[in-house]
Protein backbone atom coordinates (compact mmCIF):
# COMPACT_ATOMS: atom_id res chain seq x y z
CA UNK A 1 0.00 0.00 0.00
CA UNK A 2 1.23 3.50 -0.80
CA UNK A 3 1.30 5.98 2.06
CA UNK A 4 1.12 9.74 2.66
CA UNK A 5 2.87 11.45 5.56
CA UNK A 6 1.52 14.90 6.42
CA UNK A 7 4.44 16.92 7.77
CA UNK A 8 3.04 20.45 7.76
CA UNK A 9 0.64 22.31 10.03
CA UNK A 10 1.03 25.48 12.11
CA UNK A 11 3.50 25.58 15.00
CA UNK A 12 0.92 27.39 17.13
CA UNK A 13 1.74 27.47 20.84
CA UNK A 14 4.26 24.62 20.75
CA UNK A 15 7.47 25.42 22.61
CA UNK A 16 10.57 25.20 20.45
CA UNK A 17 13.85 23.74 21.64
CA UNK A 18 16.97 25.93 21.71
CA UNK A 19 18.04 26.99 18.20
CA UNK A 20 14.91 25.45 16.67
CA UNK A 21 13.47 27.70 13.94
CA UNK A 22 10.71 25.35 12.75
CA UNK A 23 8.19 27.01 10.47
CA UNK A 24 5.72 24.13 10.57
CA UNK A 25 4.52 21.66 13.17
CA UNK A 26 6.10 18.67 11.43
CA UNK A 27 9.52 20.30 11.75
CA UNK A 28 9.26 21.06 15.47
CA UNK A 29 12.08 19.22 17.17
CA UNK A 30 11.50 16.67 19.90
CA UNK A 31 14.78 15.46 21.41
CA UNK A 32 16.68 17.22 18.63
CA UNK A 33 14.78 15.56 15.76
CA UNK A 34 11.73 16.88 13.84
CA UNK A 35 8.37 15.35 14.73
CA UNK A 36 7.63 14.26 11.16
CA UNK A 37 11.12 12.74 10.81
CA UNK A 38 10.44 10.61 13.88
CA UNK A 39 7.11 9.53 12.37
CA UNK A 40 8.88 8.68 9.12
CA UNK A 41 11.07 6.12 10.90
CA UNK A 42 7.95 4.04 11.49
CA UNK A 43 7.22 4.19 7.74
CA UNK A 44 10.74 2.95 7.04
CA UNK A 45 10.26 0.01 9.42
CA UNK A 46 6.85 -1.02 8.04
CA UNK A 47 6.74 -4.01 5.70
CA UNK A 48 3.32 -3.26 4.19
CA UNK A 49 4.12 0.19 2.77
CA UNK A 50 5.51 0.26 -0.76
CA UNK A 51 5.95 3.99 -1.38
CA UNK A 52 5.95 7.10 0.81
CA UNK A 53 4.78 10.55 -0.25
CA UNK A 54 5.87 13.32 2.11
CA UNK A 55 3.77 16.49 2.20
CA UNK A 56 5.85 19.33 3.62
CA UNK A 57 8.83 18.53 5.80
CA UNK A 58 12.24 17.95 4.20
CA UNK A 59 12.28 16.34 0.77
CA UNK A 60 15.83 15.06 1.41
CA UNK A 61 14.90 12.78 4.33
CA UNK A 62 15.86 9.18 3.72
CA UNK A 63 12.84 6.97 3.11
CA UNK A 64 10.88 9.58 1.10
CA UNK A 65 10.00 8.46 -2.42
CA UNK A 66 7.98 11.51 -3.52
CA UNK A 67 7.67 14.99 -2.06
CA UNK A 68 5.02 17.69 -2.47
CA UNK A 69 4.93 21.06 -0.71
CA UNK A 70 2.53 21.59 2.16
CA UNK A 71 -0.67 23.46 1.33
CA UNK A 72 -2.42 26.27 3.20
CA UNK A 73 -5.00 23.94 4.75
CA UNK A 74 -4.92 20.44 6.20
CA UNK A 75 -7.40 19.15 3.63
CA UNK A 76 -5.37 20.79 0.86
CA UNK A 77 -2.24 18.96 2.00
CA UNK A 78 -4.25 15.75 2.44
CA UNK A 79 -5.55 15.94 -1.12
CA UNK A 80 -2.16 16.88 -2.60
CA UNK A 81 -0.55 13.87 -0.96
CA UNK A 82 -3.26 11.45 -2.06
CA UNK A 83 -3.14 12.77 -5.64
CA UNK A 84 0.65 12.34 -5.69
CA UNK A 85 0.19 8.61 -5.09
CA UNK A 86 -1.24 8.29 -8.60
CA UNK A 87 -3.89 5.79 -7.51
CA UNK A 88 -7.63 5.79 -8.22
CA UNK A 89 -9.25 2.81 -6.49
CA UNK A 90 -6.34 1.17 -4.63
CA UNK A 91 -6.42 2.24 -0.95
CA UNK A 92 -3.85 4.73 0.32
CA UNK A 93 -2.75 5.18 3.93
CA UNK A 94 -2.61 8.73 5.29
CA UNK A 95 -0.77 9.49 8.53
CA UNK A 96 -0.29 12.63 10.58
CA UNK A 97 3.34 13.65 11.01
CA UNK A 98 3.09 14.20 14.77
CA UNK A 99 3.41 10.62 16.03
CA UNK A 100 6.86 10.60 17.69
CA UNK A 101 6.80 6.97 18.84
CA UNK A 102 5.29 5.30 15.77
CA UNK A 103 6.54 1.70 15.22
CA UNK A 104 6.40 0.08 11.82
CA UNK A 105 4.52 -2.87 13.33
CA UNK A 106 1.62 -0.56 14.20
CA UNK A 107 1.26 0.52 10.58
CA UNK A 108 1.48 -3.07 9.31
CA UNK A 109 -1.16 -4.16 11.81
CA UNK A 110 -3.46 -1.30 10.82
CA UNK A 111 -3.17 -2.11 7.11
CA UNK A 112 -3.99 -5.76 7.80
CA UNK A 113 -7.06 -4.80 9.85
CA UNK A 114 -8.29 -2.53 7.06
CA UNK A 115 -7.93 -5.35 4.55
CA UNK A 116 -10.33 -7.43 6.63
CA UNK A 117 -13.03 -4.86 5.80
CA UNK A 118 -12.79 -4.77 1.96
CA UNK A 119 -16.34 -3.48 1.59
CA UNK A 120 -15.30 -0.04 2.89
CA UNK A 121 -13.83 2.92 1.03
CA UNK A 122 -12.84 4.89 4.12
CA UNK A 123 -11.16 3.35 7.18
CA UNK A 124 -10.57 5.38 10.34
CA UNK A 125 -8.40 4.28 13.25
CA UNK A 126 -9.44 4.57 16.89
CA UNK A 127 -7.98 3.49 20.21
CA UNK A 128 -9.58 2.14 23.37
CA UNK A 129 -9.04 4.30 26.46
CA UNK A 130 -7.60 1.54 28.63
CA UNK A 131 -4.98 0.68 26.00
CA UNK A 132 -3.85 4.29 25.80
CA UNK A 133 -3.74 4.82 29.56
CA UNK A 134 -1.86 1.59 30.12
CA UNK A 135 1.09 2.83 28.07
CA UNK A 136 0.75 6.62 28.35
CA UNK A 137 -1.12 7.41 31.58
CA UNK A 138 -0.11 11.08 31.52
CA UNK A 139 -1.07 11.80 27.92
CA UNK A 140 -4.09 14.15 27.59
CA UNK A 141 -6.88 13.07 25.24
CA UNK A 142 -10.38 14.01 24.18
CA UNK A 143 -12.42 10.85 24.82
CA UNK A 144 -15.65 9.72 23.20
CA UNK A 145 -17.91 7.51 25.32
CA UNK A 146 -19.76 4.96 23.19
CA UNK A 147 -21.85 1.98 24.24
CA UNK A 148 -18.97 -0.33 23.23
CA UNK A 149 -16.39 1.56 25.29
CA UNK A 150 -14.53 4.85 25.57
CA UNK A 151 -12.25 5.78 22.68
CA UNK A 152 -10.06 8.41 21.07
CA UNK A 153 -9.13 8.85 17.44
CA UNK A 154 -5.79 7.83 15.97
CA UNK A 155 -3.42 9.67 13.65
CA UNK A 156 -3.89 7.25 10.76
CA UNK A 157 -6.57 6.40 8.22
CA UNK A 158 -6.94 4.69 4.85
CA UNK A 159 -9.11 5.70 1.91
CA UNK A 160 -9.69 4.96 -1.74
CA UNK A 161 -8.48 8.05 -3.64
CA UNK A 162 -11.66 8.08 -5.73
CA UNK A 163 -13.62 9.28 -2.68
CA UNK A 164 -11.28 12.21 -1.97
CA UNK A 165 -13.54 14.91 -3.42
CA UNK A 166 -16.59 13.68 -1.49
CA UNK A 167 -14.57 13.52 1.69
CA UNK A 168 -13.25 17.05 1.28
CA UNK A 169 -16.74 18.44 0.58
CA UNK A 170 -18.10 16.68 3.67
CA UNK A 171 -15.30 18.01 5.88
CA UNK A 172 -15.96 21.53 4.64
CA UNK A 173 -19.67 21.16 5.48
CA UNK A 174 -18.82 19.95 8.98
CA UNK A 175 -16.34 22.79 9.48
CA UNK A 176 -18.96 25.37 8.52
CA UNK A 177 -21.59 23.71 10.69
CA UNK A 178 -19.55 23.14 13.86
CA UNK A 179 -20.68 26.40 15.53
CA UNK A 180 -24.33 25.90 14.67
CA UNK A 181 -26.05 22.98 16.43
CA UNK A 182 -28.88 22.76 13.91
CA UNK A 183 -26.54 22.65 10.92
CA UNK A 184 -24.31 20.16 12.70
CA UNK A 185 -27.30 17.97 13.54
CA UNK A 186 -28.35 18.05 9.90
CA UNK A 187 -24.87 16.84 8.90
CA UNK A 188 -24.52 14.17 11.58
CA UNK A 189 -28.15 13.21 12.07
CA UNK A 190 -30.28 14.01 15.13
CA UNK A 191 -30.51 10.33 16.05
CA UNK A 192 -26.74 9.98 16.18
CA UNK A 193 -26.37 13.08 18.33
CA UNK A 194 -29.08 11.84 20.70
CA UNK A 195 -27.63 8.34 20.93
CA UNK A 196 -24.20 9.79 21.64
CA UNK A 197 -25.56 12.12 24.31
CA UNK A 198 -27.36 9.21 25.99
CA UNK A 199 -24.36 6.88 25.73
CA UNK A 200 -26.13 4.61 23.23
CA UNK A 201 -24.02 5.25 20.17
CA UNK A 202 -22.05 2.18 19.06
CA UNK A 203 -19.14 1.82 16.67
CA UNK A 204 -21.47 0.18 14.14
CA UNK A 205 -23.88 3.12 14.33
CA UNK A 206 -20.98 5.54 14.01
CA UNK A 207 -19.91 3.72 10.83
CA UNK A 208 -23.41 4.17 9.38
CA UNK A 209 -23.33 7.83 10.37
CA UNK A 210 -20.01 8.16 8.54
CA UNK A 211 -21.58 6.64 5.45
CA UNK A 212 -24.33 9.24 5.64
CA UNK A 213 -21.81 12.05 5.93
CA UNK A 214 -19.27 10.96 3.33
CA UNK A 215 -21.52 9.00 0.99
CA UNK A 216 -19.28 5.89 1.05
CA UNK A 217 -18.93 2.78 3.18
CA UNK A 218 -16.91 3.57 6.31
CA UNK A 219 -15.15 1.23 8.72
CA UNK A 220 -13.90 1.99 12.20
CA UNK A 221 -10.63 0.15 12.79
CA UNK A 222 -9.60 -0.39 16.39
CA UNK A 223 -5.86 -0.47 16.92
CA UNK A 224 -4.19 -2.02 19.97
CA UNK A 225 -1.14 0.24 19.47
CA UNK A 226 -1.22 3.22 21.82
CA UNK A 227 1.51 4.88 19.72
CA UNK A 228 -1.04 5.54 16.97
CA UNK A 229 -2.96 7.73 19.40
CA UNK A 230 0.06 9.69 20.66
CA UNK A 231 -0.45 12.84 18.58
CA UNK A 232 1.46 15.94 19.60
CA UNK A 233 -1.50 18.32 19.46
CA UNK A 234 -0.61 20.82 22.18
CA UNK A 235 1.99 21.95 24.69
CA UNK A 236 1.02 19.19 27.15
CA UNK A 237 1.48 16.31 24.72
CA UNK A 238 4.72 17.85 23.43
CA UNK A 239 6.07 18.11 26.98
CA UNK A 240 5.08 14.50 27.64
CA UNK A 241 6.88 13.31 24.49
CA UNK A 242 10.06 15.08 25.56
CA UNK A 243 9.78 13.70 29.09
CA UNK A 244 9.45 10.14 27.79
CA UNK A 245 12.48 10.51 25.54
CA UNK A 246 14.53 11.77 28.46
CA UNK A 247 13.43 9.07 30.89
CA UNK A 248 13.14 6.03 28.61
CA UNK A 249 15.81 6.91 26.09
CA UNK A 250 15.78 7.96 22.46
CA UNK A 251 16.36 5.15 19.91
CA UNK A 252 17.38 7.79 17.33
CA UNK A 253 19.63 9.86 19.60
CA UNK A 254 22.69 9.18 17.49
CA UNK A 255 20.90 9.40 14.14
CA UNK A 256 21.28 12.30 11.77
CA UNK A 257 18.06 13.87 10.50
CA UNK A 258 18.96 12.99 6.92
CA UNK A 259 20.17 9.47 7.82
BAGU-446782 format. One line per field, with one value per residue (C-alpha): residue in one letter; x, y, z. Coordinates in steps of 0.25 Angstrom, whole numbers. Example, Ala and Ser with C-alpha at 12.3 -4.5 7.8 and 13.67 -1.06 7.14 Angstrom:
residues 2
res c(A  S) $
X c(49  55) $
Y c(-18  -4) $
Z c(31  29) $
//
This chain:
residues 259
res c(X  X  X  X  X  X  X  X  X  X  X  X  X  X  X  X  X  X  X  X  X  X  X  X  X  X  X  X  X  X  X  X  X  X  X  X  X  X  X  X  X  X  X  X  X  X  X  X  X  X  X  X  X  X  X  X  X  X  X  X  X  X  X  X  X  X  X  X  X  X  X  X  X  X  X  X  X  X  X  X  X  X  X  X  X  X  X  X  X  X  X  X  X  X  X  X  X  X  X  X  X  X  X  X  X  X  X  X  X  X  X  X  X  X  X  X  X  X  X  X  X  X  X  X  X  X  X  X  X  X  X  X  X  X  X  X  X  X  X  X  X  X  X  X  X  X  X  X  X  X  X  X  X  X  X  X  X  X  X  X  X  X  X  X  X  X  X  X  X  X  X  X  X  X  X  X  X  X  X  X  X  X  X  X  X  X  X  X  X  X  X  X  X  X  X  X  X  X  X  X  X  X  X  X  X  X  X  X  X  X  X  X  X  X  X  X  X  X  X  X  X  X  X  X  X  X  X  X  X  X  X  X  X  X  X  X  X  X  X  X  X  X  X  X  X  X  X  X  X  X  X  X  X  X  X  X  X  X  X) $
X c(0  5  5  4  11  6  18  12  3  4  14  4  7  17  30  42  55  68  72  60  54  43  33  23  18  24  38  37  48  46  59  67  59  47  33  31  44  42  28  36  44  32  29  43  41  27  27  13  16  22  24  24  19  23  15  23  35  49  49  63  60  63  51  44  40  32  31  20  20  10  -3  -10  -20  -20  -30  -21  -9  -17  -22  -9  -2  -13  -13  3  1  -5  -16  -31  -37  -25  -26  -15  -11  -10  -3  -1  13  12  14  27  27  21  26  26  18  6  5  6  -5  -14  -13  -16  -28  -33  -32  -41  -52  -51  -65  -61  -55  -51  -45  -42  -34  -38  -32  -38  -36  -30  -20  -15  -15  -7  4  3  -4  0  -4  -16  -28  -42  -50  -63  -72  -79  -87  -76  -66  -58  -49  -40  -37  -23  -14  -16  -26  -28  -36  -39  -34  -47  -54  -45  -54  -66  -58  -53  -67  -72  -61  -64  -79  -75  -65  -76  -86  -78  -83  -97  -104  -116  -106  -97  -109  -113  -99  -98  -113  -121  -122  -107  -105  -116  -111  -97  -102  -109  -97  -105  -96  -88  -77  -86  -96  -84  -80  -94  -93  -80  -86  -97  -87  -77  -86  -77  -76  -68  -61  -56  -43  -38  -23  -17  -5  -5  6  -4  -12  0  -2  6  -6  -2  8  4  6  19  24  20  28  40  39  38  50  58  54  53  63  63  65  70  79  91  84  85  72  76  81) $
Y c(0  14  24  39  46  60  68  82  89  102  102  110  110  98  102  101  95  104  108  102  111  101  108  97  87  75  81  84  77  67  62  69  62  68  61  57  51  42  38  35  24  16  17  12  0  -4  -16  -13  1  1  16  28  42  53  66  77  74  72  65  60  51  37  28  38  34  46  60  71  84  86  94  105  96  82  77  83  76  63  64  68  55  46  51  49  34  33  23  23  11  5  9  19  21  35  38  51  55  57  42  42  28  21  7  0  -11  -2  2  -12  -17  -5  -8  -23  -19  -10  -21  -30  -19  -19  -14  0  12  20  13  22  17  18  14  9  17  6  3  17  19  6  11  26  30  44  47  57  52  56  43  39  30  20  8  -1  6  19  23  34  35  31  39  29  26  19  23  20  32  32  37  49  60  55  54  68  74  67  72  86  85  80  91  101  95  93  106  104  92  91  91  81  72  72  67  57  53  56  41  40  52  47  33  39  48  37  28  18  21  9  7  1  12  22  15  17  31  33  27  37  48  44  36  24  11  14  5  8  1  -2  -2  -8  1  13  20  22  31  39  51  64  73  83  88  77  65  71  72  58  53  60  55  41  42  47  36  24  28  32  21  31  39  37  38  49  55  52  38) $
Z c(0  -3  8  11  22  26  31  31  40  48  60  69  83  83  90  82  87  87  73  67  56  51  42  42  53  46  47  62  69  80  86  75  63  55  59  45  43  56  49  36  44  46  31  28  38  32  23  17  11  -3  -6  3  -1  8  9  14  23  17  3  6  17  15  12  4  -10  -14  -8  -10  -3  9  5  13  19  25  15  3  8  10  -4  -10  -4  -8  -23  -23  -20  -34  -30  -33  -26  -19  -4  1  16  21  34  42  44  59  64  71  75  63  61  47  53  57  42  37  47  43  28  31  39  28  18  27  23  8  6  12  4  16  29  41  53  68  81  93  106  115  104  103  118  120  112  113  126  126  112  110  101  97  99  93  101  93  97  93  101  102  91  84  70  64  55  43  33  19  8  -7  -15  -23  -11  -8  -14  -6  7  5  2  15  24  19  22  36  38  34  43  55  62  59  66  56  44  51  54  40  36  46  48  61  64  65  73  83  84  87  97  104  103  93  81  76  67  57  57  56  43  38  41  34  22  23  24  13  4  4  13  25  35  49  51  66  68  80  78  87  79  68  78  83  74  78  78  89  99  109  99  94  108  111  98  102  116  111  102  114  124  114  104  90  80  69  78  70  57  47  42  28  31) $
//
